């Protein structure tokens, strides 16, 4: 499993989302606001907004909060102006790190991220230094107990998925950005609830980490994701199940 999807599994096990719900709501509100500003407030005609709203609903965000965020984006209500930003660098062991952020102050954000990276054995890089190592894809994770491999593979491929891999914890479906919603809908129409479904950046190759380097990389990922301006963190690392067990994250 790629570092990105494995990281999401780890976050799920550690209940980071529940522990930091207020922080998660802040990130989701930013995404909804920017999506509405760029593509309009009609979710039916704005795929980015539609996905952001679904993520907010999955996190149990109140409907009023979602509506206010949309109206701030469309200008119906006053609000802070956020913009997308992407930062690149390296983590422990030479792992490529790509950070997607949403900020109203790029100078503050880049300073904070540089500090987090350096404190955990990494460093900030120039624009373009690692982005080429990743491809923008749709990623859907399904837990094994929900469905058999052959049945899910048939559903996913028929709906337009590019590939599906069977991992120890479940199945990893990849799609093009354009086919993501159709595949996600086809899976859900069969009564399957993905443990994660989003547009993300998937690494083309990965670096296997263990011991102290693995521990340091996991801490770096957690610290980056805790930052209120960070929307997603992508990295090309892999950690074995045995290593996760040694670190108490199995």
C-alpha positions as CSV (number, residue, x, y, z in Angstrom):
1,X,0.0,0.0,0.0
2,X,1.3,3.5,-0.8
3,X,2.4,5.8,1.9
4,X,-0.5,8.0,1.3
5,X,-3.2,5.4,1.7
6,X,-1.4,3.7,4.6
7,X,-1.2,7.1,6.3
8,X,-4.9,7.4,6.1
9,X,-5.3,4.0,7.6
10,X,-3.0,4.9,10.5
11,X,-4.9,8.1,11.1
12,X,-8.1,6.2,11.2
13,X,-6.7,3.8,13.8
14,X,-5.4,6.6,15.9
15,X,-8.7,8.4,15.8
16,X,-7.0,11.7,14.8
17,X,-10.1,13.0,13.1
18,X,-12.3,12.6,16.2
19,X,-9.6,14.0,18.5
20,X,-9.2,17.1,16.4
21,X,-12.7,17.6,15.1
22,X,-12.6,21.4,15.6
23,X,-9.4,21.5,13.4
24,X,-11.1,19.2,10.8
25,X,-14.1,21.6,10.6
26,X,-11.8,24.6,10.0
27,X,-10.1,22.8,7.1
28,X,-13.4,21.7,5.6
29,X,-14.9,25.2,5.9
30,X,-11.9,26.6,4.0
31,X,-12.3,24.0,1.3
32,X,-16.0,24.7,0.8
33,X,-15.5,28.4,0.8
34,X,-12.7,28.3,-1.9
35,X,-14.6,25.7,-4.0
36,X,-17.7,27.9,-4.0
37,X,-15.7,31.0,-4.8
38,X,-14.0,29.3,-7.8
39,X,-16.8,27.3,-9.2
40,X,-20.0,28.8,-7.8
41,X,-22.4,27.8,-5.0
42,X,-24.3,25.1,-6.9
43,X,-23.0,21.8,-5.9
44,X,-24.6,20.0,-8.9
45,X,-22.5,22.0,-11.3
46,X,-19.3,22.2,-9.1
47,X,-17.6,18.8,-8.5
48,X,-15.0,20.3,-6.1
49,X,-17.8,21.8,-4.0
50,X,-19.9,18.6,-4.1
51,X,-16.9,16.6,-2.8
52,X,-16.2,19.1,-0.1
53,X,-19.8,19.1,1.1
54,X,-19.8,15.3,1.2
55,X,-16.6,15.3,3.3
56,X,-18.2,17.8,5.6
57,X,-21.3,15.7,6.0
58,X,-19.1,12.6,6.7
59,X,-17.5,14.6,9.5
60,X,-20.9,15.4,10.9
61,X,-20.6,19.1,10.3
62,X,-23.9,21.0,10.9
63,X,-25.8,21.9,7.8
64,X,-25.8,25.6,8.8
65,X,-22.0,25.7,8.9
66,X,-21.9,24.2,5.4
67,X,-24.3,26.8,4.1
68,X,-22.5,29.7,5.7
69,X,-19.2,28.5,4.2
70,X,-20.8,28.4,0.7
71,X,-22.2,31.9,1.1
72,X,-18.9,33.2,2.2
73,X,-17.4,31.8,-0.9
74,X,-20.0,33.2,-3.2
75,X,-19.8,36.6,-1.5
76,X,-23.3,36.5,0.0
77,X,-21.7,36.7,3.4
78,X,-18.4,38.5,4.4
79,X,-15.4,36.3,5.1
80,X,-11.7,35.8,4.9
81,X,-10.2,35.3,1.4
82,X,-8.3,32.0,1.2
83,X,-6.1,30.8,-1.6
84,X,-4.7,27.4,-2.6
85,X,-1.0,26.9,-2.1
86,X,1.3,23.9,-2.6
87,X,4.6,23.4,-0.8
88,X,7.3,20.8,-1.5
89,X,10.1,19.3,0.5
90,X,11.8,16.2,2.0
91,X,11.2,14.2,5.1
92,X,13.4,11.7,7.0
93,X,15.1,9.2,4.8
94,X,14.8,11.4,1.7
95,X,11.0,10.9,1.5
96,X,9.3,13.3,-0.9
97,X,6.7,15.5,0.8
98,X,3.9,17.4,-1.0
99,X,1.7,19.7,1.1
100,X,-1.6,21.1,-0.1
101,X,-2.7,24.1,1.9
102,X,-5.3,26.8,2.0
103,X,-4.2,30.1,3.5
104,X,-4.9,33.8,3.9
105,X,-1.2,34.4,4.7
106,X,1.4,32.5,2.6
107,X,4.4,34.0,4.5
108,X,3.0,32.6,7.8
109,X,2.2,29.2,6.3
110,X,5.5,28.6,4.6
111,X,7.4,29.7,7.8
112,X,5.3,27.3,9.9
113,X,5.8,24.4,7.5
114,X,9.5,25.0,7.2
115,X,9.8,24.8,11.0
116,X,7.8,21.6,11.3
117,X,9.8,19.9,8.5
118,X,13.2,20.9,10.0
119,X,12.2,19.9,13.5
120,X,11.4,16.4,12.3
121,X,14.5,15.8,10.2
122,X,13.2,17.2,6.9
123,X,13.6,20.4,4.9
124,X,11.6,22.6,2.6
125,X,12.4,22.4,-1.1
126,X,12.0,24.5,-4.2
127,X,8.8,24.5,-6.3
128,X,8.8,21.4,-8.6
129,X,11.4,19.5,-6.6
130,X,9.1,16.6,-5.8
131,X,5.7,17.3,-7.5
132,X,6.8,15.2,-10.5
133,X,6.9,12.1,-8.3
134,X,3.1,12.2,-7.8
135,X,0.0,11.7,-10.0
136,X,-3.4,13.3,-9.3
137,X,-5.9,10.4,-8.9
138,X,-9.1,9.4,-7.2
139,X,-8.5,7.0,-4.3
140,X,-11.1,4.9,-2.7
141,X,-10.4,2.5,0.2
142,X,-12.8,-0.3,1.2
143,X,-12.5,-2.5,4.2
144,X,-12.2,-6.3,3.5
145,X,-15.2,-7.3,5.6
146,X,-17.6,-5.3,3.4
147,X,-17.2,-7.2,0.2
148,X,-15.2,-9.9,-1.6
149,X,-12.3,-9.0,-3.9
150,X,-13.7,-10.3,-7.2
151,X,-17.1,-8.7,-6.7
152,X,-15.6,-5.3,-5.8
153,X,-13.2,-5.5,-8.7
154,X,-16.1,-6.1,-11.2
155,X,-18.0,-3.1,-9.7
156,X,-15.0,-0.8,-9.8
157,X,-13.8,-1.7,-13.3
158,X,-17.3,-1.5,-14.8
159,X,-17.7,2.0,-13.4
160,X,-14.4,3.1,-14.9
161,X,-11.7,2.5,-12.3
162,X,-8.1,2.3,-13.4
163,X,-6.9,-0.3,-11.0
164,X,-7.7,-2.1,-7.7
165,X,-5.1,-3.6,-5.3
166,X,-5.9,-6.0,-2.5
167,X,-4.1,-5.2,0.7
168,X,-4.1,-6.8,4.2
169,X,-6.6,-4.3,5.6
170,X,-8.7,-3.9,2.5
171,X,-8.9,-2.8,-1.1
172,X,-7.4,0.3,-2.7
173,X,-9.2,1.5,-5.9
174,X,-7.6,4.2,-8.1
175,X,-9.4,6.2,-10.7
176,X,-8.8,9.2,-13.0
177,X,-10.0,12.5,-11.5
178,X,-12.8,12.5,-14.2
179,X,-14.1,9.0,-13.3
180,X,-13.8,9.3,-9.5
181,X,-17.4,10.3,-8.7
182,X,-18.8,7.6,-11.0
183,X,-16.7,4.9,-9.4
184,X,-17.5,6.1,-5.9
185,X,-21.2,6.2,-6.6
186,X,-21.1,2.7,-8.1
187,X,-19.4,1.4,-5.0
188,X,-21.9,3.2,-2.6
189,X,-24.9,2.0,-4.7
190,X,-24.0,-1.6,-3.7
191,X,-24.3,-0.6,0.0
192,X,-20.6,-0.3,0.5
193,X,-19.2,2.6,2.6
194,X,-15.6,3.5,1.7
195,X,-13.3,4.1,4.7
196,X,-11.8,6.9,2.6
197,X,-12.7,8.5,-0.8
198,X,-11.0,11.6,-2.2
199,X,-9.0,13.2,-5.0
200,X,-5.4,13.0,-4.0
201,X,-1.8,12.8,-5.2
202,X,-0.5,9.2,-5.4
203,X,3.3,8.6,-5.5
204,X,4.7,6.7,-8.5
205,X,7.4,5.1,-6.3
206,X,7.8,4.7,-2.6
207,X,10.7,4.5,-0.1
208,X,10.4,1.8,2.6
209,X,11.1,3.1,6.1
210,X,11.7,1.3,9.4
211,X,12.8,2.0,13.0
212,X,13.6,5.5,14.0
213,X,13.2,6.9,10.5
214,X,9.7,5.5,10.2
215,X,8.7,6.8,13.6
216,X,10.1,10.3,12.7
217,X,8.2,10.3,9.4
218,X,4.9,9.4,11.0
219,X,5.4,12.1,13.5
220,X,6.2,14.6,10.7
221,X,3.0,13.6,8.9
222,X,0.9,14.1,12.0
223,X,2.4,17.5,12.8
224,X,1.9,18.7,9.2
225,X,-1.7,17.6,9.2
226,X,-2.4,19.3,12.5
227,X,-1.6,22.7,11.0
228,X,-4.8,24.5,10.4
229,X,-3.8,25.7,6.9
230,X,-2.9,22.2,5.6
231,X,-5.6,20.4,3.6
232,X,-3.7,17.3,2.6
233,X,-0.2,15.9,3.0
234,X,1.3,13.4,0.4
235,X,4.5,11.5,0.8
236,X,6.2,8.6,-1.0
237,X,7.0,6.3,1.9
238,X,6.0,2.8,2.8
239,X,6.0,1.1,6.2
240,X,5.6,-2.7,6.7
241,X,2.8,-4.1,8.8
242,X,5.5,-5.6,11.0
243,X,7.0,-2.2,11.6
244,X,3.6,-0.7,12.4
245,X,3.1,-3.5,14.9
246,X,6.5,-2.6,16.6
247,X,5.3,1.0,16.9
248,X,2.0,0.1,18.3
249,X,0.0,1.3,15.2
250,X,-1.2,-2.0,13.8
